[in-house]
Amino acid sequence: MSFSQGDVVWLRIDKLEGGIGQRHPAVVLSADTFNDSHDWGYIVRGSHMIPAILLPEEYIIHRDGENRLDQDTVFGSILQSAKWSRMTTLGGKVPPVHLRELMARVTMVLGL
């Protein structure tokens, strides 16, 4: 199973010792054509620990019915690849305006 760009997913982070770890919200950034042809994709991982002062690469997405986050979440500082099998559930979808903001921050971090 693959996911679509802009999907909100829950990423399972396993502990180094081999046990099942915590779940973290993430947004799929890789293009649908890439996602459909690979068993992994690029995501930006979120955190519920919202800092008092955001870094330029961070972006808050507020919980709503469309994205189905469990609470307001900050994204942008942790970009990674992940296998689709590590996604435990599909949440909602982020609107295009939020996806553009996340992509802009990733572009800034990568210097593109």
TAFEN-V503557 format. One line per field, one symbol per residue. burial: 1 if it has 16 or more other C-alpha atoms within 10 Angstrom, else 0. A space follows every 10 residues. Layout:
BEGIN
burial = ???
END
This chain:
BEGIN
burial = 0111111111 1100000000 0011111111 0001100001 1111111000 0000001111 1000001110 0011111010 0101001001 1111000010 1110110000 00
END
